Amino acid sequence: MRNSIHARLGETVTILRIEGGMHDITLSAPPVRALASAALTRWLHAYAPC
């Protein structure tokens, strides 16, 4: 993993693949955006300081 892009981004990297998602998830269909929004909310609760 030393030379991978993940290693260059930082210590903690989260990747989520959402089927049907476009390169800009906010331009995707509403059900895809809902999945992305729910995932972001979970991520924020797990990693963002209160």
BATIGU-449987 format. One record per residue (C-alpha): x, y, z; residue in three letters; residue number from 1. Coordinates in pm, 1 decimal, decimal comma. Layout:
BEGIN
PT         u         v         w  residu  num
PT         X         Y         Z     ALA  NUM
...
//
This chain:
BEGIN
PT         u         v         w  residu  num
PT       0,0       0,0       0,0     MET    1
PT     303,2     223,9      26,7     ARG    2
PT     272,5     358,0    -329,6     ASN    3
PT    -105,5     354,6    -357,8     SER    4
PT    -310,3     671,4    -368,7     ILE    5
PT    -464,6     575,8     -34,5     HIS    6
PT    -127,0     599,0     134,5     ALA    7
PT     -69,8     943,4     -12,1     ARG    8
PT    -411,4    1075,5      96,0     LEU    9
PT    -357,3    1023,5     464,9     GLY   10
PT    -372,6     783,7     754,6     GLU   11
PT    -749,5     724,1     750,7     THR   12
PT    -918,3     677,8     413,6     VAL   13
PT   -1275,5     564,7     355,9     THR   14
PT   -1395,9     437,0      20,5     ILE   15
PT   -1760,0     367,6     -51,9     LEU   16
PT   -1879,8     241,4    -386,0     ARG   17
PT   -2247,2     305,9    -452,3     ILE   18
PT   -2391,0     123,9    -751,4     GLU   19
PT   -2550,9     366,4    -994,4     GLY   20
PT   -2354,1     661,2    -863,1     GLY   21
PT   -2204,5     911,5   -1104,3     MET   22
PT   -1857,2    1066,4   -1070,4     HIS   23
PT   -2029,5    1350,0    -882,9     ASP   24
PT   -2266,0    1168,7    -650,3     ILE   25
PT   -2480,1    1481,3    -608,3     THR   26
PT   -2576,7    1452,8    -976,5     LEU   27
PT   -2692,1    1093,1    -937,2     SER   28
PT   -3051,4     970,8    -914,6     ALA   29
PT   -3237,0    1051,0    -590,0     PRO   30
PT   -3210,6     696,5    -443,7     PRO   31
PT   -2833,9     703,1    -497,4     VAL   32
PT   -2805,2    1046,5    -336,7     ARG   33
PT   -3005,9     919,1     -38,7     ALA   34
PT   -2762,5     630,0       8,4     LEU   35
PT   -2467,1     867,5     -16,4     ALA   36
PT   -2623,3    1108,9     231,3     SER   37
PT   -2690,0     830,9     481,3     ALA   38
PT   -2333,3     703,8     443,5     ALA   39
PT   -2191,2    1053,1     493,8     LEU   40
PT   -2402,7    1099,7     805,6     THR   41
PT   -2273,2     769,1     948,6     ARG   42
PT   -1915,8     871,0     862,7     TRP   43
PT   -1954,0    1209,5    1029,7     LEU   44
PT   -2090,4    1051,0    1347,6     HIS   45
PT   -1798,2     808,5    1352,0     ALA   46
PT   -1508,5    1039,7    1264,9     TYR   47
PT   -1596,7    1407,1    1306,7     ALA   48
PT   -1535,6    1569,3    1643,0     PRO   49
PT   -1847,1    1668,8    1830,8     CYS   50
//
